[in-house]
Amino acid sequence: MALTNIKKEEKEKIVSKDFPEYIREDIKDPGLDESIKKLTPEKIEKVINAVIGKKSSRIKAIIETCMHCGLCAEACQWYLSNDKDPTYAPVAKMRMTIWELINRKGKVDAEFIKQCARIVFTECNICHRCSMYCPFGLDITFIIGMVRRICFLLGVIPQRMFEMNQAFMATLNQVWISQNDYIDALLWREEEGAPEIKDFRIPIDKEGAEVIWFPLAAEPKSGFYHIDRIAKIMQVAGVNWTMCSKDGWDSSNMPMFIRDFVTMQRIVKGLFENTSRLRASRIVLTE
């Protein structure tokens, strides 16, 4: 696919030649614009066919079963918040991405991959609402996730998501915070909360606790006040709880959203290994 830049209402727009109704404001992103320059037709075809593989029949069954009733669209915040533009409807996202990849047997150009990445990463939250509202229970999120996987393997990912994933690969948290700084933040918040509650504590590496709480990395980095707020709730409620000091404490798991299966599994494994190490009974996550 080729995309053509045009001027409309003094704003630069992108218009798809394959889908003329798909018109968007052209927002530059090096993760999309620069990464496609490294792609070759051979690499694109190889990755697409490797990911789709024998799943093409399942994908076709999902798309061909769809009766276009519109319930998935009415459940989609992107569709509703964009004046019900039909190109934001979940079924349209499927047809403009995976359906074309299958029909063309992976023989698409880099610009088409860029459009796929834009659709599945920046026009969908993979929140599952469309799948939940579908009367046939069609797993639209599975389709979107598969396209994200293709884009990830080709390196065509919005820059911010790519950098966040790099942070997880290197530090197992999304904000590049070191273990020393993480522990220091917990001790600091314990000091801050002490004047308000008698015998206030933020237990670290307490074995046999009923609950182990895994925060998001943003909390010890910038939303640190959440730490002592949660700790106060735990203490007032009389919960036997703990936090851990080892790598594998950030529960946000952003690699899951770009379908980096290796890093995603490392994060989940770290959470469960820390839980097992401290013999906690239950895991509590921020969100």
Buried (B, 14 or more C-beta within 10 A) or exposed (E): BEBEEEEEEEEEBBBBEBBEEBBBEEEEBEBBBEBBEEBEEEBBBBBBBEBBEEBBEBBBEBBEEBEEEBBBBBBBEBBEEBEEBEBBBBBBBBBBBBBBBBEBEBEBBBBBBBBBBBBBBBBBBBEBBBBEBBEEEBBBBBBBBBBBBBBBBBBBBBBEBBEBBBBBEEBBBBBBBEBEEBBEBBEBBBEBBBEEEEEBBBBBBBEEBEBBBBBBBBBBBEBBEBBBBBBBEBBEEEBEBBBBBBBBBBBBBBBBBBBBEEBBEBBBEBBEBBBEBBEBEEBBEBE
